[in-house]
């Protein structure tokens, strides 16, 4: 790269927050929608947008000028603006929308405290959302808008693989499944819908567990989906024996390596020779696309600044080492969906 081009790229990074906030404003004010809706006429002028959306021409000018420089829109000689492909994906792509809303509603203010989080090993930015040791204690207390953005981000990168994963889960026809970190209870409900012979026990913090069990009851599975409150950061967390399958989907990345090893050892103590432990994760070294790797690395900074201060998105080799250190054998290593990997583990004999 030539020095001039490198300098240009450096300025994009320096002013990245300006471009991001301009994008959020253009989207939320309906400007991108209006421009796209007038694609057949070659776009729309500032005057036309101002009249229809009741936004000052001054306000539109500052937003659209930086959007043009950022190739979100293009301006024709006629004065009309049209969306570029980048602008289209920013406004209409489901993955991009989940990422933007998560960044804006959950992470943006907290990331200001990233340096302090790095220096202290604590989620210093979490105070922008609430007064909790980690974000997980506060999920049920976030505002409705914040909860919507958090769960939409979380579910986008997990729900798509549930159907495919069920094939492996039910290969050996389990009767009792432990769902560790059950979130909203979505996977537990899918399991019970898939088979009349399965019972699921969810292990989670009180706030999340109550929500999951309420969803189970709403779907008519209150007799087959039960729960147990657990704090994995307590001194001696314990789960009972008896599960045919222990399921951990995008759960372990919420902890440090030391904490992951502790959790896995608790699981091993509850397993017998036939119990399967299934781990689903999105490993940074197994992503086909650079954008997916970037998403995971950005998520690591969310963990650092807001979630807990000590976890991240890991590589597959890091997890393999943890699995073996915990007393488990890796018996299957499968790609699931576009981003995920499934580790099927058995207790070492």
Phi and psi in degrees as a GROMACS rama.xvg file:
@    title "Ramachandran Plot"
@    xaxis  label "Phi"
@    yaxis  label "Psi"
@TYPE xy
-71.3685  153.419  UNK-2
-57.3533  -39.7383  UNK-3
-61.5263  -44.2483  UNK-4
-66.3761  -39.2089  UNK-5
-63.0874  -39.1851  UNK-6
-64.119  -38.8191  UNK-7
-62.4284  -43.7245  UNK-8
-65.0513  -35.5472  UNK-9
-62.6637  -36.7354  UNK-10
-68.2381  -33.7471  UNK-11
-62.0358  -39.0473  UNK-12
-69.5241  -42.6071  UNK-13
-59.4917  -35.5273  UNK-14
-108.798  17.274  UNK-15
-55.97  -40.9821  UNK-16
-62.375  -31.3161  UNK-17
-66.5163  -44.5879  UNK-18
-64.8111  -41.1977  UNK-19
-62.0422  -48.8984  UNK-20
-67.1675  -33.0949  UNK-21
-65.2924  -39.8704  UNK-22
-63.2132  -44.5915  UNK-23
-60.5058  -42.4456  UNK-24
-66.4568  -44.8779  UNK-25
-59.2306  -38.3167  UNK-26
-73.4509  -50.8791  UNK-27
-68.0014  -29.5522  UNK-28
-81.9678  -3.4582  UNK-29
82.549  10.2414  UNK-30
-70.0454  -44.6295  UNK-31
-64.2881  -39.145  UNK-32
-60.2983  -46.3961  UNK-33
-62.5505  -44.6709  UNK-34
-61.8833  -44.8021  UNK-35
-65.4903  -38.8879  UNK-36
-63.0771  -18.6581  UNK-37
-107.608  23.6634  UNK-38
-60.0783  -36.929  UNK-39
-63.4786  -25.3948  UNK-40
-96.1266  11.0185  UNK-41
84.2433  16.5271  UNK-42
105.239  -159.311  UNK-43
-144.472  148.128  UNK-44
-86.8539  164.873  UNK-45
-59.6364  -41.0902  UNK-46
-62.3405  -41.5524  UNK-47
-66.7417  -42.5922  UNK-48
-65.11  -42.4059  UNK-49
-60.854  -44.7261  UNK-50
-65.3884  -41.8741  UNK-51
-76.4339  -40.5445  UNK-52
-99.2727  -3.0581  UNK-53
58.0872  46.4001  UNK-54
-118.438  138.555  UNK-55
-62.0189  148.305  UNK-56
-63.1949  -31.9961  UNK-57
-60.4914  -50.9506  UNK-58
-60.0293  -42.018  UNK-59
-64.8014  -38.1077  UNK-60
-64.2353  -43.2177  UNK-61
-69.6684  -33.5827  UNK-62
-72.3998  -45.7755  UNK-63
-74.6292  -27.4227  UNK-64
-66.7388  -45.5456  UNK-65
-72.5698  -29.2751  UNK-66
-66.1973  -35.9725  UNK-67
-67.8144  -43.4088  UNK-68
-64.3539  -25.4968  UNK-69
-96.2891  10.6376  UNK-70
56.4059  32.9472  UNK-71
-85.8602  -36.1294  UNK-72
-130.344  163.146  UNK-73
-127.341  145.39  UNK-74
-110.295  129.605  UNK-75
-90.8888  166.731  UNK-76
-59.8702  -25.3373  UNK-77
-72.2915  -9.95596  UNK-78
90.7962  -0.563537  UNK-79
-85.0454  143.387  UNK-80
-104.961  140.421  UNK-81
-127.702  153.926  UNK-82
-74.0205  138.854  UNK-83
-82.161  178.232  UNK-84
-62.7516  -36.2623  UNK-85
-62.4162  -45.4605  UNK-86
-61.4155  -38.6345  UNK-87
-62.5536  -47.6333  UNK-88
-67.639  -34.588  UNK-89
-62.308  -32.4292  UNK-90
-96.5416  -27.7103  UNK-91
-123.846  -9.8173  UNK-92
-82.2752  130.353  UNK-93
-63.54  -43.8392  UNK-94
-62.9833  -45.5594  UNK-95
-63.6308  -39.6155  UNK-96
-63.5536  -41.663  UNK-97
-61.8787  -41.3072  UNK-98
-67.0575  -42.7013  UNK-99
-64.3884  -46.925  UNK-100
-64.992  -39.585  UNK-101
-62.9573  -45.0704  UNK-102
-62.5827  -46.279  UNK-103
-71.4994  -48.8763  UNK-104
-86.0592  -25.1789  UNK-105
-109.332  -45.7681  UNK-106
-100.476  -28.5953  UNK-107
-56.3496  -53.5135  UNK-108
-69.8148  -37.5105  UNK-109
-66.2405  -31.3661  UNK-110
-65.842  -18.6773  UNK-111
-57.758  -26.9829  UNK-112
-97.3157  16.1084  UNK-113
-58.733  -44.7041  UNK-114
-59.8467  -43.1312  UNK-115
-63.9708  -37.5969  UNK-116
-63.774  -40.7596  UNK-117
-62.5805  -42.6101  UNK-118
-72.6436  -32.4384  UNK-119
-102.302  -17.3023  UNK-120
71.7713  21.9355  UNK-121
-124.187  156.15  UNK-122
-77.42  73.6493  UNK-123
-61.3569  -26.3332  UNK-124
-82.3446  -8.06028  UNK-125
-63.8484  -26.2986  UNK-126
-60.8203  -18.4227  UNK-127
-71.3145  -18.681  UNK-128
-104.688  -37.0397  UNK-129
174.89  175.582  UNK-130
-101.79  82.3816  UNK-131
-135.787  155.318  UNK-132
-63.5248  -41.1821  UNK-133
-137.235  166.138  UNK-134
-67.541  -22.9355  UNK-135
-68.2298  -33.9459  UNK-136
-67.466  -22.9343  UNK-137
-101.917  -1.2841  UNK-138
-56.414  -42.3555  UNK-139
-73.9225  -8.55756  UNK-140
-108.408  -1.82316  UNK-141
-64.2535  158.651  UNK-142
-64.9032  157.846  UNK-143
-54.1436  -39.3384  UNK-144
-65.6436  -43.389  UNK-145
-65.4886  -43.2584  UNK-146
-60.6038  -42.8463  UNK-147
-59.3418  -44.6358  UNK-148
-70.4524  -39.1723  UNK-149
-64.9901  -48.9642  UNK-150
-72.0004  -32.521  UNK-151
-63.9328  -40.1903  UNK-152
-66.0027  -48.2049  UNK-153
-62.5415  -45.127  UNK-154
-72.0246  -33.1746  UNK-155
-59.3514  -37.9726  UNK-156
-95.8957  15.6735  UNK-157
-135.009  -43.1421  UNK-158
-62.1713  -33.1875  UNK-159
-62.0656  -23.0644  UNK-160
-97.7451  -6.26857  UNK-161
-59.4854  -45.3224  UNK-162
-60.106  -45.7971  UNK-163
-65.2176  -38.9826  UNK-164
-67.1369  -30.6006  UNK-165
-58.0913  -31.3684  UNK-166
-59.6616  -43.8921  UNK-167
-71.8248  -41.752  UNK-168
-57.7631  -39.1396  UNK-169
-100.02  9.53486  UNK-170
-56.9548  -38.8175  UNK-171
-104.663  16.7803  UNK-172
50.5084  61.2954  UNK-173
-66.4987  148.485  UNK-174
-100.671  -28.649  UNK-175
-135.259  123.587  UNK-176
-118.547  131.858  UNK-177
-95.5342  120.55  UNK-178
-100.152  103.874  UNK-179
-88.6162  118.357  UNK-180
74.7735  59.5064  UNK-181
-70.0522  -9.85339  UNK-182
58.8748  -121.545  UNK-183
-90.4651  2.54585  UNK-184
85.3111  9.62116  UNK-185
-62.7296  -44.4668  UNK-186
-69.5067  -39.1304  UNK-187
-59.6646  -41.7666  UNK-188
-66.3574  -40.0818  UNK-189
-61.7399  -41.2412  UNK-190
-60.7911  -46.2123  UNK-191
-69.1763  -29.4838  UNK-192
-73.1293  -30.4505  UNK-193
-75.0663  -36.4681  UNK-194
-142.055  135.565  UNK-195
-78.1635  -9.93673  UNK-196
-96.1442  -3.23997  UNK-197
-96.9595  141.432  UNK-198
-119.334  143.971  UNK-199
-125.696  135.777  UNK-200
-118.108  123.166  UNK-201
-96.704  135.297  UNK-202
-116.322  119.141  UNK-203
-162.733  174.771  UNK-204
-66.9364  155.694  UNK-205
-53.9219  -46.7447  UNK-206
-60.4239  -47.4942  UNK-207
-70.209  -38.6428  UNK-208
-61.8069  -43.1671  UNK-209
-61.4362  -39.3945  UNK-210
-66.5644  -42.7681  UNK-211
-62.5721  -43.7769  UNK-212
-68.2586  -32.6167  UNK-213
-65.5627  -40.347  UNK-214
-65.6007  -37.5919  UNK-215
-62.388  -44.0102  UNK-216
-64.4179  -40.7887  UNK-217
-60.6113  -30.5102  UNK-218
-94.6084  6.67989  UNK-219
82.4049  20.1535  UNK-220
-114.879  25.4156  UNK-221
-63.5069  -23.0763  UNK-222
-86.3718  -14.8464  UNK-223
-114.5  -13.5926  UNK-224
-116.079  114.787  UNK-225
-119.516  -178.622  UNK-226
-151.867  162.747  UNK-227
-141.43  127.19  UNK-228
-68.8678  140.489  UNK-229
-153.774  140.82  UNK-230
-117.048  105.505  UNK-231
-68.0312  -14.3805  UNK-232
-92.1593  -0.702379  UNK-233
-71.5622  171.681  UNK-234
-65.9418  -45.4624  UNK-235
-134.867  71.1499  UNK-236
-67.6617  144.722  UNK-237
-139.865  140.842  UNK-238
-120.775  150.905  UNK-239
-74.0906  167.168  UNK-240
-84.1871  171.058  UNK-241
113.28  -10.5199  UNK-242
-76.6155  140.196  UNK-243
-78.5102  -34.6925  UNK-244
-137.487  134.966  UNK-245
-113.208  123.569  UNK-246
-112.429  125.765  UNK-247
-131.575  98.2899  UNK-248
-106.866  118.192  UNK-249
45.8189  43.2617  UNK-250
-108.317  -46.057  UNK-251
-69.8581  -25.1642  UNK-252
-67.6698  -7.74497  UNK-253
-83.1642  8.14504  UNK-254
-134.69  162.049  UNK-255
-72.5306  168.254  UNK-256
-59.5246  -41.798  UNK-257
-62.607  -40.4222  UNK-258
-70.7883  -37.6803  UNK-259
-61.1317  -44.8188  UNK-260
-61.1497  -40.7513  UNK-261
-61.9346  -45.036  UNK-262
-64.0907  -44.1044  UNK-263
-63.5671  -37.6912  UNK-264
-67.1717  -36.0657  UNK-265
-60.8391  -43.0108  UNK-266
-63.6581  -42.6602  UNK-267
-59.6741  -40.0379  UNK-268
-63.9783  -22.8869  UNK-269
-96.012  -1.74509  UNK-270
-97.4876  152.88  UNK-271
-114.075  -170.49  UNK-272
-63.809  -25.3692  UNK-273
-96.5313  -13.3821  UNK-274
-66.6887  134.503  UNK-275
-102.524  133.289  UNK-276
-107.259  118.652  UNK-277
-109.529  122.62  UNK-278
-114.085  126.376  UNK-279
-114.561  125.162  UNK-280
-144.023  162.362  UNK-281
-108.254  99.2129  UNK-282
-85.1848  138.078  UNK-283
-64.9654  -28.3773  UNK-284
-88.9094  5.55836  UNK-285
-122.758  28.4622  UNK-286
-100.158  130.804  UNK-287
-73.8763  -31.7017  UNK-288
-114.244  143.223  UNK-289
-61.4448  -32.8284  UNK-290
-65.6859  -34.9228  UNK-291
-68.8694  -41.6552  UNK-292
-62.4826  -41.7162  UNK-293
-61.8329  -41.6389  UNK-294
-59.2752  -44.1852  UNK-295
-66.3638  -40.6052  UNK-296
-67.7953  -34.7176  UNK-297
-66.9801  -38.0864  UNK-298
-61.8952  -35.1727  UNK-299
-58.9483  -38.5934  UNK-300
-69.0504  -32.2768  UNK-301
-61.3769  -45.8826  UNK-302
-58.2514  -42.6351  UNK-303
-66.09  -49.5803  UNK-304
-84.5772  -29.7992  UNK-305
-127.116  -38.6964  UNK-306
-75.2117  -57.1737  UNK-307
-153.229  -12.0531  UNK-308
87.6328  -5.36892  UNK-309
-142.743  8.14399  UNK-310
-114.936  175.322  UNK-311
-166.392  177.608  UNK-312
-86.8707  126.706  UNK-313
-101.612  170.417  UNK-314
-88.8296  162.615  UNK-315
-64.493  -36.5026  UNK-316
-65.0252  -37.0878  UNK-317
-61.6937  -41.1154  UNK-318
-72.0484  -36.05  UNK-319
-59.6576  -42.7894  UNK-320
-62.157  -41.209  UNK-321
-66.948  -40.8869  UNK-322
-59.206  -48.0122  UNK-323
-68.5849  -38.3378  UNK-324
-65.2527  -27.3062  UNK-325
-80.6905  -7.92868  UNK-326
95.8565  30.3644  UNK-327
-119.852  150.141  UNK-328
-103.755  137.07  UNK-329
-87.3015  109.966  UNK-330
-100.307  -14.6982  UNK-331
-152.856  140.871  UNK-332
-134.071  102.18  UNK-333
-122.205  141.49  UNK-334
-80.1797  133.424  UNK-335
-128.968  122.019  UNK-336
65.9192  -159.909  UNK-337
-84.776  -24.7446  UNK-338
-121.758  -17.9447  UNK-339
-102.741  157.394  UNK-340
-127.253  138.039  UNK-341
-108.825  123.404  UNK-342
-103.253  123.872  UNK-343
-103.827  122.997  UNK-344
-122.314  148.894  UNK-345
-126.491  154.511  UNK-346
-70.721  133.948  UNK-347
-64.6575  138.177  UNK-348
